[in-house]
Amino acid sequence: MRHFHPSHDHDHHHGPHGRHGAPRGFFGAGRPEGPRGGRGPGRQRVFDAGELRLVLLKLIEQQPRHGYDLIREIESLSGGAYAPSPGVVYPTMTLLLDMGLAEEQTSEGPRKLLAITEAGKLHLEERADEVAVAMSRLQALADVSERVEATPVRRAMHNLKMALHGRLSQGQVDRETLFEVARLIDEAAGKIERL
């Protein structure tokens, strides 16, 4: 069995929100795996294993790609909201090879490119509806990301961060103050959810 491994095929990448190792989705499909570092307390999976397999296959249908490029392209399509971890992508690439849906192509340098086979193209055609749903989920993530990053929201979030930093850095802060700050933030979150 052939195995792709990040050490052979993956440059370290530090984006504006952290490393690719942790996806940062906004909502996903409610399964464990997760939003990329820093945007939420837990981790969510945007795709199940079958959907991720179809997405990767769709991307290599467009052109042969290596693992890091697949991660980067998914992040780009999601507007920076989500990037699957190498620990999910590389085993899926190996599975595509084992299923005969993809094949390795050599390229300049140590990386091996994954290219689609005729069987892979047929697989995509047979599951065209599922592919469309999975790809539309990336677009939905991009749309949410764009709205969240809109200038007024970004300004307000920065203002909140500065207010918190200013208030909580003023020497000793008692528990009552901390609870009141948390209550105000929770109250604002509730109001936003009801908009």
Buried (B, 14 or more C-beta within 10 A) or exposed (E): EEEBEBEEBBEEBEBEBBBBBBBBBBBBEEEEBBBBBEBBEEBBBBBEEEBBBBBBBBBBBEEBBBBBBBBBBBBEBBBBBBBBBBEBBBBBBBBBBEBEBBBBBEEEEEBBBBBBBEEBEEBBEEBEEBBEEBBEBBEBBBBBBEEBEEEEEEEEEEEEEEEEEEEEEEEEEEEEEEEEBEEEEEEEEEEEEEE
